Amino acid sequence: MISSAMVGGGIGPAEWVLNAQVAGGYARLDPITHLAELASEFGLAGPGVGMLTAAAVDRLVIRADEGVEAVATVGLRVPTWAAAPPDGVDLEFAPIRDEAAAGTDGPRPGTINIVVSVPASLGDAALVNAVATVTEAKTQALLDAGYHCSGTATDAVCVAVRTDGPADPFGGPRSRWGARIARAVHAAVREGAVDYTAQLRRLAGG
């Protein structure tokens, strides 16, 4: 697997992936220890990948494309652009700072976590390229769903591949597996973003 997660990040063998939901006002300062505790509770042994999110994991979206499967949990409480002025105030984070100062927490969770499984082996360079493909497809999906952003500042990704068979050297969006990854991720994230918007409208209406 290749992942940007706090637990199991980087490239290496892994046997499980955990995407755990936490409260919107999550305040633990030891998330790695917390994830290890959760993995133990679920009987997950050996190396694995662990991610945290305040998005509703029971609203995950799964989409497949020619053998590739993408799972996305989508929360857009603080949508933001990746590039921001180095000395500027990122106004996207004002709601979180205000809520923290007031000791309150709003109803809208953040973070987009994406897990992709590929039924083939990819070389290290292809794995890195696959993560870029996932990110590009995620941003395209958000724009298509009406969100003016590239994601959130706490998004995480994990791509899992097989370890047997010849390793494909390519993972870009026009490669055999990269194209499938892109389509599956785009479909999952777009639906998740649309569902998130519908949740917000329901909250606003009642």
Contacts in CASP RR format, 6 or more apart in sequence:
PFRMAT RR
TARGET T0000
AUTHOR 0000-0000-0000
METHOD contacts of the structure
MODEL  1
MISSAMVGGGIGPAEWVLNAQVAGGYARLDPITHLAELASEFGLAGPGVG
MLTAAAVDRLVIRADEGVEAVATVGLRVPTWAAAPPDGVDLEFAPIRDEA
AAGTDGPRPGTINIVVSVPASLGDAALVNAVATVTEAKTQALLDAGYHCS
GTATDAVCVAVRTDGPADPFGGPRSRWGARIARAVHAAVREGAVDYTAQL
RRLAGG
1 8 0 8 1.000
1 11 0 8 1.000
1 12 0 8 1.000
1 13 0 8 1.000
1 14 0 8 1.000
1 17 0 8 1.000
1 48 0 8 1.000
1 49 0 8 1.000
1 158 0 8 1.000
1 159 0 8 1.000
1 160 0 8 1.000
1 161 0 8 1.000
2 9 0 8 1.000
2 10 0 8 1.000
2 11 0 8 1.000
2 12 0 8 1.000
2 127 0 8 1.000
2 128 0 8 1.000
2 130 0 8 1.000
2 131 0 8 1.000
2 158 0 8 1.000
2 159 0 8 1.000
3 9 0 8 1.000
3 10 0 8 1.000
3 14 0 8 1.000
3 49 0 8 1.000
3 50 0 8 1.000
3 51 0 8 1.000
3 156 0 8 1.000
3 157 0 8 1.000
3 158 0 8 1.000
3 159 0 8 1.000
4 10 0 8 1.000
4 131 0 8 1.000
4 156 0 8 1.000
4 157 0 8 1.000
4 158 0 8 1.000
5 49 0 8 1.000
5 50 0 8 1.000
5 51 0 8 1.000
5 156 0 8 1.000
5 158 0 8 1.000
6 31 0 8 1.000
6 32 0 8 1.000
6 35 0 8 1.000
6 50 0 8 1.000
6 51 0 8 1.000
6 52 0 8 1.000
6 156 0 8 1.000
7 18 0 8 1.000
7 32 0 8 1.000
7 35 0 8 1.000
7 36 0 8 1.000
7 39 0 8 1.000
7 48 0 8 1.000
7 49 0 8 1.000
7 50 0 8 1.000
7 51 0 8 1.000
8 14 0 8 1.000
8 47 0 8 1.000
8 48 0 8 1.000
8 49 0 8 1.000
8 50 0 8 1.000
9 49 0 8 1.000
11 124 0 8 1.000
11 127 0 8 1.000
12 47 0 8 1.000
13 47 0 8 1.000
13 163 0 8 1.000
14 47 0 8 1.000
14 48 0 8 1.000
14 49 0 8 1.000
14 160 0 8 1.000
15 44 0 8 1.000
15 45 0 8 1.000
15 46 0 8 1.000
15 47 0 8 1.000
15 48 0 8 1.000
16 39 0 8 1.000
16 44 0 8 1.000
16 46 0 8 1.000
16 48 0 8 1.000
16 49 0 8 1.000
17 48 0 8 1.000
17 49 0 8 1.000
17 50 0 8 1.000
17 51 0 8 1.000
17 115 0 8 1.000
17 158 0 8 1.000
17 160 0 8 1.000
18 35 0 8 1.000
18 38 0 8 1.000
18 39 0 8 1.000
18 42 0 8 1.000
18 44 0 8 1.000
18 48 0 8 1.000
18 49 0 8 1.000
18 50 0 8 1.000
18 51 0 8 1.000
19 50 0 8 1.000
19 51 0 8 1.000
19 52 0 8 1.000
19 53 0 8 1.000
19 57 0 8 1.000
19 60 0 8 1.000
19 71 0 8 1.000
19 73 0 8 1.000
19 113 0 8 1.000
19 115 0 8 1.000
20 35 0 8 1.000
20 38 0 8 1.000
20 50 0 8 1.000
20 51 0 8 1.000
20 52 0 8 1.000
20 53 0 8 1.000
20 57 0 8 1.000
21 52 0 8 1.000
21 53 0 8 1.000
21 54 0 8 1.000
21 55 0 8 1.000
21 56 0 8 1.000
21 57 0 8 1.000
21 73 0 8 1.000
22 28 0 8 1.000
22 52 0 8 1.000
22 53 0 8 1.000
22 54 0 8 1.000
23 54 0 8 1.000
23 105 0 8 1.000
24 54 0 8 1.000
24 105 0 8 1.000
24 106 0 8 1.000
24 109 0 8 1.000
24 110 0 8 1.000
25 54 0 8 1.000
25 105 0 8 1.000
26 52 0 8 1.000
26 54 0 8 1.000
28 34 0 8 1.000
31 52 0 8 1.000
34 52 0 8 1.000
35 50 0 8 1.000
35 51 0 8 1.000
35 52 0 8 1.000
39 48 0 8 1.000
39 50 0 8 1.000
49 158 0 8 1.000
51 113 0 8 1.000
51 156 0 8 1.000
51 158 0 8 1.000
52 111 0 8 1.000
53 73 0 8 1.000
53 75 0 8 1.000
53 109 0 8 1.000
53 110 0 8 1.000
53 111 0 8 1.000
53 113 0 8 1.000
53 156 0 8 1.000
54 75 0 8 1.000
54 77 0 8 1.000
54 109 0 8 1.000
54 110 0 8 1.000
54 111 0 8 1.000
55 73 0 8 1.000
55 74 0 8 1.000
55 75 0 8 1.000
55 109 0 8 1.000
55 110 0 8 1.000
55 111 0 8 1.000
55 112 0 8 1.000
55 113 0 8 1.000
55 196 0 8 1.000
56 73 0 8 1.000
56 109 0 8 1.000
57 73 0 8 1.000
59 73 0 8 1.000
59 74 0 8 1.000
59 192 0 8 1.000
59 195 0 8 1.000
59 199 0 8 1.000
60 71 0 8 1.000
60 72 0 8 1.000
60 73 0 8 1.000
61 71 0 8 1.000
61 72 0 8 1.000
61 73 0 8 1.000
61 74 0 8 1.000
61 188 0 8 1.000
61 189 0 8 1.000
61 191 0 8 1.000
61 192 0 8 1.000
61 195 0 8 1.000
62 69 0 8 1.000
62 70 0 8 1.000
62 71 0 8 1.000
62 188 0 8 1.000
63 69 0 8 1.000
63 70 0 8 1.000
63 72 0 8 1.000
63 184 0 8 1.000
63 185 0 8 1.000
63 187 0 8 1.000
63 188 0 8 1.000
63 191 0 8 1.000
64 70 0 8 1.000
64 184 0 8 1.000
65 180 0 8 1.000
65 181 0 8 1.000
65 183 0 8 1.000
65 184 0 8 1.000
65 187 0 8 1.000
66 180 0 8 1.000
67 118 0 8 1.000
67 119 0 8 1.000
67 180 0 8 1.000
68 116 0 8 1.000
68 117 0 8 1.000
68 118 0 8 1.000
68 119 0 8 1.000
68 177 0 8 1.000
68 178 0 8 1.000
68 180 0 8 1.000
68 181 0 8 1.000
68 183 0 8 1.000
68 184 0 8 1.000
69 116 0 8 1.000
69 117 0 8 1.000
69 184 0 8 1.000
70 114 0 8 1.000
70 115 0 8 1.000
70 116 0 8 1.000
70 134 0 8 1.000
70 181 0 8 1.000
70 184 0 8 1.000
70 185 0 8 1.000
70 187 0 8 1.000
70 188 0 8 1.000
71 114 0 8 1.000
71 115 0 8 1.000
71 116 0 8 1.000
71 188 0 8 1.000
72 112 0 8 1.000
72 113 0 8 1.000
72 114 0 8 1.000
72 115 0 8 1.000
72 185 0 8 1.000
72 188 0 8 1.000
72 189 0 8 1.000
72 192 0 8 1.000
73 111 0 8 1.000
73 112 0 8 1.000
73 113 0 8 1.000
74 112 0 8 1.000
74 189 0 8 1.000
74 192 0 8 1.000
74 193 0 8 1.000
74 195 0 8 1.000
74 196 0 8 1.000
75 108 0 8 1.000
75 109 0 8 1.000
75 110 0 8 1.000
75 111 0 8 1.000
75 112 0 8 1.000
75 152 0 8 1.000
75 196 0 8 1.000
76 108 0 8 1.000
76 110 0 8 1.000
76 112 0 8 1.000
76 142 0 8 1.000
76 147 0 8 1.000
76 149 0 8 1.000
76 151 0 8 1.000
76 152 0 8 1.000
76 193 0 8 1.000
76 196 0 8 1.000
77 95 0 8 1.000
77 96 0 8 1.000
77 106 0 8 1.000
77 108 0 8 1.000
77 109 0 8 1.000
77 110 0 8 1.000
77 152 0 8 1.000
78 92 0 8 1.000
78 93 0 8 1.000
78 95 0 8 1.000
78 96 0 8 1.000
78 110 0 8 1.000
78 152 0 8 1.000
78 153 0 8 1.000
79 92 0 8 1.000
79 142 0 8 1.000
79 147 0 8 1.000
79 148 0 8 1.000
79 149 0 8 1.000
79 151 0 8 1.000
79 152 0 8 1.000
80 90 0 8 1.000
80 92 0 8 1.000
80 93 0 8 1.000
80 149 0 8 1.000
80 150 0 8 1.000
80 151 0 8 1.000
80 152 0 8 1.000
80 153 0 8 1.000
81 149 0 8 1.000
81 150 0 8 1.000
81 151 0 8 1.000
82 150 0 8 1.000
82 151 0 8 1.000
84 90 0 8 1.000
93 153 0 8 1.000
95 106 0 8 1.000
99 105 0 8 1.000
99 106 0 8 1.000
107 203 0 8 1.000
108 200 0 8 1.000
108 203 0 8 1.000
110 152 0 8 1.000
110 154 0 8 1.000
111 152 0 8 1.000
111 154 0 8 1.000
111 155 0 8 1.000
111 156 0 8 1.000
112 138 0 8 1.000
112 151 0 8 1.000
112 152 0 8 1.000
112 155 0 8 1.000
112 189 0 8 1.000
113 155 0 8 1.000
113 156 0 8 1.000
113 157 0 8 1.000
114 134 0 8 1.000
114 138 0 8 1.000
114 155 0 8 1.000
114 156 0 8 1.000
114 157 0 8 1.000
114 158 0 8 1.000
114 185 0 8 1.000
114 188 0 8 1.000
114 189 0 8 1.000
115 157 0 8 1.000
115 158 0 8 1.000
115 159 0 8 1.000
115 160 0 8 1.000
116 130 0 8 1.000
116 134 0 8 1.000
116 157 0 8 1.000
116 158 0 8 1.000
116 159 0 8 1.000
116 160 0 8 1.000
116 181 0 8 1.000
116 184 0 8 1.000
116 185 0 8 1.000
117 159 0 8 1.000
117 160 0 8 1.000
117 161 0 8 1.000
118 130 0 8 1.000
118 159 0 8 1.000
118 160 0 8 1.000
118 161 0 8 1.000
118 162 0 8 1.000
118 177 0 8 1.000
118 180 0 8 1.000
118 181 0 8 1.000
119 162 0 8 1.000
120 161 0 8 1.000
120 162 0 8 1.000
120 165 0 8 1.000
120 168 0 8 1.000
120 177 0 8 1.000
121 161 0 8 1.000
121 162 0 8 1.000
121 163 0 8 1.000
121 164 0 8 1.000
121 165 0 8 1.000
121 166 0 8 1.000
121 167 0 8 1.000
121 168 0 8 1.000
122 130 0 8 1.000
122 159 0 8 1.000
122 161 0 8 1.000
122 167 0 8 1.000
122 168 0 8 1.000
122 171 0 8 1.000
122 177 0 8 1.000
123 167 0 8 1.000
123 168 0 8 1.000
123 169 0 8 1.000
125 169 0 8 1.000
126 167 0 8 1.000
126 168 0 8 1.000
126 169 0 8 1.000
126 170 0 8 1.000
126 171 0 8 1.000
126 172 0 8 1.000
126 175 0 8 1.000
126 177 0 8 1.000
127 159 0 8 1.000
127 161 0 8 1.000
127 171 0 8 1.000
129 170 0 8 1.000
129 171 0 8 1.000
129 172 0 8 1.000
129 175 0 8 1.000
129 178 0 8 1.000
130 159 0 8 1.000
130 171 0 8 1.000
130 172 0 8 1.000
130 177 0 8 1.000
130 178 0 8 1.000
130 181 0 8 1.000
131 157 0 8 1.000
131 159 0 8 1.000
132 172 0 8 1.000
133 171 0 8 1.000
133 172 0 8 1.000
133 173 0 8 1.000
133 178 0 8 1.000
133 181 0 8 1.000
133 182 0 8 1.000
133 185 0 8 1.000
134 157 0 8 1.000
134 159 0 8 1.000
134 181 0 8 1.000
134 182 0 8 1.000
134 185 0 8 1.000
135 157 0 8 1.000
136 173 0 8 1.000
136 182 0 8 1.000
137 173 0 8 1.000
137 181 0 8 1.000
137 182 0 8 1.000
137 183 0 8 1.000
137 185 0 8 1.000
137 186 0 8 1.000
137 189 0 8 1.000
138 151 0 8 1.000
138 155 0 8 1.000
138 185 0 8 1.000
138 186 0 8 1.000
138 189 0 8 1.000
139 149 0 8 1.000
139 150 0 8 1.000
139 151 0 8 1.000
140 186 0 8 1.000
141 185 0 8 1.000
141 186 0 8 1.000
141 187 0 8 1.000
141 188 0 8 1.000
141 189 0 8 1.000
141 190 0 8 1.000
141 193 0 8 1.000
142 149 0 8 1.000
142 150 0 8 1.000
142 151 0 8 1.000
142 189 0 8 1.000
142 190 0 8 1.000
142 193 0 8 1.000
144 186 0 8 1.000
144 190 0 8 1.000
145 189 0 8 1.000
145 190 0 8 1.000
145 192 0 8 1.000
145 193 0 8 1.000
145 194 0 8 1.000
145 197 0 8 1.000
146 193 0 8 1.000
147 193 0 8 1.000
159 181 0 8 1.000
168 175 0 8 1.000
168 176 0 8 1.000
168 177 0 8 1.000
170 176 0 8 1.000
170 177 0 8 1.000
170 178 0 8 1.000
171 177 0 8 1.000
171 178 0 8 1.000
171 181 0 8 1.000
172 178 0 8 1.000
172 179 0 8 1.000
172 182 0 8 1.000
173 179 0 8 1.000
173 181 0 8 1.000
173 182 0 8 1.000
END
